[in-house]
Amino acid sequence: MKLFNNFLIFSSLIVLLLISGCQDDNPLDVDVSNIPVEVEILRFDLDFYGQPPSKLPEIKQKYPFMFPPRVPDSIWAEKMQDSLLLDLKTQVDSVFPDMTPYKPAIADIYKHVKYYFPKFRVPKIITLYSDWNYLKKSVYVDSLQLLSLDNFLGTGNRIYKGIPQYIKQNMNPENLPVAIAESIVETQVAPPESKVFLAKMINYGKKLYLMDAYMPDTADSLKIGYSSKKMQWAVDNEEGVWQYFIDEELLYSNDQKLDLRFLNLAPYSKFYTEQDMQSPGYIGRYIGWQIVRSFMKKNKVSLQKMIRMPEEEIFKKSKYKPRK
């Protein structure tokens, strides 16, 4: 019996050590349960599109910030009854009849932002249409968060006919919280002072690390916008990509074509090989992400300090070694 009791004690210690180790491995797994956040969503899309022009004065009074003075009312009245937008409205209303199911995920993002940046003001969310502008899924401006619901209707929605697959794959309802976090991150990370390729990569890495902090339970593939297959390629080929950048002497290059090849939105990255199409686009962002992760793992630095640090300093202190 004594031996059995000792075995139980030993087992318990092992479990505790494993739990402790897991916690150390993920410093971004923080408790935000006591941070008060109320998500307010105003459905401008429902209040505006499809309504009779006679309601325009009432709508303008409710949403004064949505109507620039230089735009005449006749333009807005025409937009309210535009046939293409009314067709889009049918699709949006069918996918988003109610925003309540999305509030917990959005609240969790805001809680994490406030955890790291206590002065962060939780914005009021305004839902609208971007008129098929997939580059403007969400815009965060201080007290307002504009959210374009027409960008999250689902990959197979007929509205998206003609849009390339690498873009459509990130136009699902599950991408909505990611877009909200991204729009906040964009306002927190300043552009790099240096224009060399390495600095640009690490600058993207800063943004993706903030995504790690704000959405710690979200898959990496969603945060960076890769399909599961492309994500696996990035993981499997990290060492080879890094070696390519070194061999081709790209890290300190000012060649702006590198942005098109490895940083900008694209179906795949351009190494100029037969295997290019198997790779994900903007692989440089992924490498920058891993550099910042390595830096944060090896240095006790706050998020606030990290995003202000020069990218070159982050690289040197990251002691980055790609996974093999």
C-alpha positions as CSV (number, residue, x, y, z in Angstrom):
1,M,0.0,0.0,0.0
2,K,2.8,2.4,0.9
3,L,4.4,1.7,-2.5
4,F,1.1,2.4,-4.2
5,N,0.7,5.7,-2.4
6,N,4.3,6.7,-3.4
7,F,3.4,5.9,-7.0
8,L,0.3,8.2,-6.8
9,I,2.4,11.0,-5.4
10,F,5.1,10.5,-8.0
11,S,2.4,10.5,-10.8
12,S,0.8,13.7,-9.4
13,L,4.2,15.4,-9.5
14,I,4.7,14.4,-13.1
15,V,1.3,15.8,-14.0
16,L,2.0,19.0,-12.2
17,L,5.4,19.4,-13.9
18,L,3.8,18.7,-17.3
19,I,1.1,21.3,-16.7
20,S,3.7,23.8,-15.5
21,G,5.8,23.1,-18.6
22,C,2.8,23.7,-20.9
23,Q,2.1,27.0,-19.2
24,D,5.8,28.1,-19.6
25,D,5.7,27.0,-23.3
26,N,2.8,29.4,-23.9
27,P,3.2,32.7,-22.1
28,L,0.3,34.1,-24.1
29,D,-2.2,31.8,-22.4
30,V,-3.4,34.5,-20.0
31,D,-6.5,34.8,-17.9
32,V,-8.8,37.5,-19.2
33,S,-12.0,36.3,-17.6
34,N,-12.2,39.3,-15.2
35,I,-11.7,42.0,-17.8
36,P,-15.1,43.6,-18.4
37,V,-16.0,44.1,-22.1
38,E,-19.3,44.8,-23.7
39,V,-19.6,44.2,-27.5
40,E,-22.0,46.6,-29.1
41,I,-22.8,45.9,-32.8
42,L,-24.9,48.4,-34.8
43,R,-26.4,46.9,-38.0
44,F,-26.0,49.8,-40.4
45,D,-26.4,47.3,-43.2
46,L,-29.9,46.4,-42.1
47,D,-30.8,50.0,-41.4
48,F,-29.6,51.4,-44.7
49,Y,-29.7,48.9,-47.6
50,G,-33.1,48.3,-49.1
51,Q,-34.8,51.1,-47.1
52,P,-36.9,53.7,-48.8
53,P,-35.1,57.0,-49.5
54,S,-37.6,58.8,-47.3
55,K,-35.9,57.2,-44.3
56,L,-32.5,58.7,-45.2
57,P,-32.8,61.7,-42.8
58,E,-33.6,59.3,-39.9
59,I,-30.6,57.0,-40.8
60,K,-28.2,60.0,-41.1
61,Q,-29.2,61.1,-37.7
62,K,-28.5,57.7,-36.2
63,Y,-25.2,57.3,-38.1
64,P,-23.8,60.8,-38.8
65,F,-20.3,59.5,-39.1
66,M,-21.2,57.4,-42.1
67,F,-22.2,60.3,-44.3
68,P,-19.5,62.6,-45.5
69,P,-20.9,66.1,-46.0
70,R,-19.5,66.4,-49.5
71,V,-21.6,63.5,-50.8
72,P,-25.1,64.6,-51.8
73,D,-28.2,62.8,-50.5
74,S,-29.1,61.8,-54.1
75,I,-26.1,59.5,-54.1
76,W,-27.1,57.8,-50.9
77,A,-30.7,57.4,-52.0
78,E,-29.5,55.7,-55.2
79,K,-27.3,53.4,-53.2
80,M,-30.1,52.4,-50.9
81,Q,-32.0,50.9,-53.8
82,D,-29.1,49.7,-56.0
83,S,-30.1,46.4,-57.6
84,L,-26.6,44.8,-57.1
85,L,-26.5,45.9,-53.5
86,L,-30.0,44.5,-52.9
87,D,-28.8,41.2,-54.3
88,L,-25.8,41.3,-52.0
89,K,-28.1,42.2,-49.1
90,T,-30.0,38.9,-49.7
91,Q,-26.8,37.0,-49.3
92,V,-25.6,38.9,-46.3
93,D,-28.9,38.7,-44.5
94,S,-29.0,34.9,-45.0
95,V,-25.5,34.4,-43.5
96,F,-25.8,37.1,-40.8
97,P,-29.4,37.3,-39.6
98,D,-28.0,37.9,-36.1
99,M,-24.6,38.9,-34.9
100,T,-25.0,37.4,-31.4
101,P,-23.2,34.2,-32.1
102,Y,-20.0,36.2,-33.0
103,K,-20.0,38.4,-29.9
104,P,-18.1,35.9,-27.6
105,A,-15.2,35.6,-30.0
106,I,-15.0,39.3,-30.5
107,A,-15.2,40.0,-26.8
108,D,-12.4,37.6,-26.2
109,I,-10.2,39.6,-28.7
110,Y,-11.0,42.9,-27.0
111,K,-10.3,41.4,-23.6
112,H,-6.9,40.2,-24.7
113,V,-6.1,43.6,-26.2
114,K,-7.1,45.3,-23.0
115,Y,-5.0,42.9,-21.0
116,Y,-1.8,44.0,-22.8
117,F,-2.9,47.6,-23.5
118,P,-5.1,48.7,-20.6
119,K,-5.9,52.1,-22.2
120,F,-7.5,50.4,-25.3
121,R,-11.0,51.7,-25.8
122,V,-13.5,49.0,-26.8
123,P,-15.0,50.3,-30.1
124,K,-18.5,50.3,-31.3
125,I,-18.9,47.9,-34.2
126,I,-20.7,49.2,-37.3
127,T,-21.6,46.5,-39.9
128,L,-21.8,47.6,-43.5
129,Y,-20.8,46.5,-47.1
130,S,-17.4,47.2,-48.7
131,D,-18.9,46.6,-52.2
132,W,-16.6,43.6,-52.8
133,N,-13.4,45.3,-51.5
134,Y,-11.8,42.3,-49.9
135,L,-8.8,44.3,-48.8
136,K,-11.0,46.3,-46.4
137,K,-12.7,43.6,-44.4
138,S,-12.5,45.7,-41.2
139,V,-11.3,49.1,-40.2
140,Y,-10.5,50.2,-36.7
141,V,-10.5,53.9,-35.9
142,D,-10.3,54.7,-32.2
143,S,-13.9,54.3,-30.9
144,L,-15.3,52.7,-34.1
145,Q,-14.8,49.4,-35.8
146,L,-16.2,49.1,-39.3
147,L,-16.9,45.5,-40.3
148,S,-17.8,44.6,-43.9
149,L,-20.0,41.6,-43.7
150,D,-20.0,41.1,-47.5
151,N,-16.4,39.7,-47.0
152,F,-17.5,36.7,-44.9
153,L,-20.3,34.9,-46.8
154,G,-18.4,31.6,-47.4
155,T,-16.0,30.4,-50.0
156,G,-18.7,28.9,-52.2
157,N,-21.1,31.9,-52.2
158,R,-22.1,32.8,-55.8
159,I,-21.4,36.5,-55.0
160,Y,-17.7,35.6,-55.1
161,K,-17.7,34.1,-58.5
162,G,-14.5,35.1,-60.3
163,I,-12.5,35.9,-57.2
164,P,-9.3,33.7,-57.0
165,Q,-9.4,30.8,-54.5
166,Y,-6.5,32.0,-52.5
167,I,-8.6,35.1,-51.7
168,K,-11.9,33.3,-51.3
169,Q,-10.5,30.9,-48.8
170,N,-10.4,33.7,-46.2
171,M,-13.9,34.9,-46.9
172,N,-15.8,32.6,-44.4
173,P,-17.6,33.6,-41.3
174,E,-14.8,32.0,-39.2
175,N,-12.5,34.7,-40.6
176,L,-14.6,37.5,-39.2
177,P,-12.9,37.6,-35.7
178,V,-9.5,37.4,-37.4
179,A,-10.3,40.5,-39.5
180,I,-11.3,42.4,-36.4
181,A,-8.0,41.5,-34.6
182,E,-6.0,42.4,-37.8
183,S,-7.5,45.8,-38.1
184,I,-6.5,46.6,-34.5
185,V,-3.0,45.3,-35.0
186,E,-2.5,47.4,-38.1
187,T,-2.9,50.6,-35.9
188,Q,-0.5,49.4,-33.3
189,V,2.6,48.4,-35.3
190,A,4.3,51.3,-37.1
191,P,6.0,50.7,-40.5
192,P,9.7,49.7,-40.3
193,E,12.2,52.5,-40.5
194,S,14.5,50.3,-42.6
195,K,13.4,49.3,-46.0
196,V,15.5,46.2,-46.3
197,F,13.7,42.8,-46.8
198,L,14.6,41.5,-43.4
199,A,13.1,44.5,-41.6
200,K,9.9,44.2,-43.6
201,M,9.6,40.5,-42.8
202,I,10.0,41.1,-39.1
203,N,7.6,44.0,-39.1
204,Y,4.9,41.5,-40.4
205,G,6.2,39.1,-37.8
206,K,5.4,41.7,-35.1
207,K,1.8,41.9,-36.3
208,L,1.4,38.2,-36.4
209,Y,2.8,37.9,-32.9
210,L,0.2,40.3,-31.7
211,M,-2.4,38.1,-33.4
212,D,-0.9,35.2,-31.3
213,A,-1.5,37.4,-28.2
214,Y,-5.0,38.4,-29.1
215,M,-6.2,35.1,-30.4
216,P,-4.1,32.5,-28.5
217,D,-6.6,29.6,-29.2
218,T,-6.9,30.3,-33.0
219,A,-5.1,28.1,-35.5
220,D,-2.0,29.6,-37.1
221,S,-3.4,28.9,-40.5
222,L,-6.4,31.2,-39.8
223,K,-4.2,34.0,-38.3
224,I,-1.9,34.1,-41.4
225,G,-4.6,33.2,-43.9
226,Y,-3.2,29.9,-45.3
227,S,-5.1,26.8,-46.2
228,S,-4.1,23.8,-44.1
229,K,-2.1,22.4,-47.0
230,K,-0.2,25.6,-47.6
231,M,0.3,26.0,-43.8
232,Q,1.9,22.5,-43.7
233,W,4.2,23.5,-46.6
234,A,5.4,26.5,-44.7
235,V,6.1,24.5,-41.6
236,D,7.9,21.7,-43.5
237,N,10.0,24.1,-45.7
238,E,10.9,26.8,-43.1
239,E,14.6,25.8,-43.1
240,G,14.8,25.6,-46.9
241,V,13.1,29.0,-47.4
242,W,15.5,30.6,-44.9
243,Q,18.5,29.1,-46.5
244,Y,17.3,30.4,-49.9
245,F,17.0,33.9,-48.5
246,I,20.6,33.7,-47.2
247,D,22.1,32.0,-50.3
248,E,20.5,34.6,-52.6
249,E,21.6,37.5,-50.2
250,L,18.1,38.8,-49.9
251,L,18.0,39.7,-46.2
252,Y,19.5,43.2,-46.6
253,S,18.3,43.8,-50.1
254,N,16.3,47.0,-50.9
255,D,14.8,45.4,-54.0
256,Q,11.1,46.2,-53.9
257,K,10.4,43.2,-56.2
258,L,10.9,41.1,-53.1
259,D,7.7,42.5,-51.7
260,L,5.8,41.1,-54.7
261,R,7.6,37.7,-54.5
262,F,7.5,37.1,-50.8
263,L,5.4,39.7,-48.8
264,N,2.3,40.8,-50.8
265,L,-1.0,38.9,-51.1
266,A,-0.5,36.2,-53.7
267,P,-1.5,32.6,-54.5
268,Y,2.1,31.5,-54.0
269,S,5.6,32.8,-53.3
270,K,8.0,33.2,-56.2
271,F,11.3,31.3,-56.0
272,Y,11.3,30.8,-59.7
273,T,11.2,27.0,-59.5
274,E,8.8,24.3,-60.7
275,Q,7.7,23.9,-57.1
276,D,6.5,27.5,-56.6
277,M,2.8,26.8,-56.8
278,Q,3.0,24.4,-53.9
279,S,4.2,27.2,-51.6
280,P,1.9,29.7,-49.9
281,G,1.9,33.4,-50.8
282,Y,3.8,35.9,-48.7
283,I,6.1,33.3,-47.1
284,G,8.3,36.2,-45.9
285,R,5.6,37.1,-43.4
286,Y,5.7,33.5,-42.0
287,I,9.5,33.6,-41.6
288,G,9.3,37.0,-39.9
289,W,6.7,35.6,-37.6
290,Q,9.0,32.7,-36.6
291,I,11.8,35.2,-36.0
292,V,9.7,37.3,-33.6
293,R,8.4,34.2,-31.8
294,S,12.0,33.1,-31.3
295,F,12.9,36.6,-30.0
296,M,10.0,36.6,-27.5
297,K,10.8,33.1,-26.3
298,K,14.4,34.0,-25.6
299,N,13.9,37.6,-24.2
300,K,11.6,38.8,-21.4
301,V,10.1,41.8,-23.2
302,S,6.6,43.2,-23.1
303,L,4.5,43.4,-26.2
304,Q,4.5,47.2,-25.9
305,K,8.3,47.2,-26.0
306,M,8.6,44.6,-28.7
307,I,6.5,46.4,-31.3
308,R,8.6,49.6,-30.8
309,M,12.0,47.8,-31.1
310,P,14.0,48.1,-34.3
311,E,13.6,45.0,-36.4
312,E,17.4,44.5,-36.7
313,E,17.7,44.3,-32.9
314,I,14.9,41.8,-32.7
315,F,16.7,39.7,-35.3
316,K,20.0,39.7,-33.6
317,K,18.5,38.9,-30.2
318,S,16.2,36.2,-31.6
319,K,19.0,33.8,-32.3
320,Y,16.6,32.4,-34.9
321,K,17.2,28.9,-36.1
322,P,14.5,27.6,-38.5
323,R,13.0,24.2,-37.7
324,K,14.4,21.3,-39.7
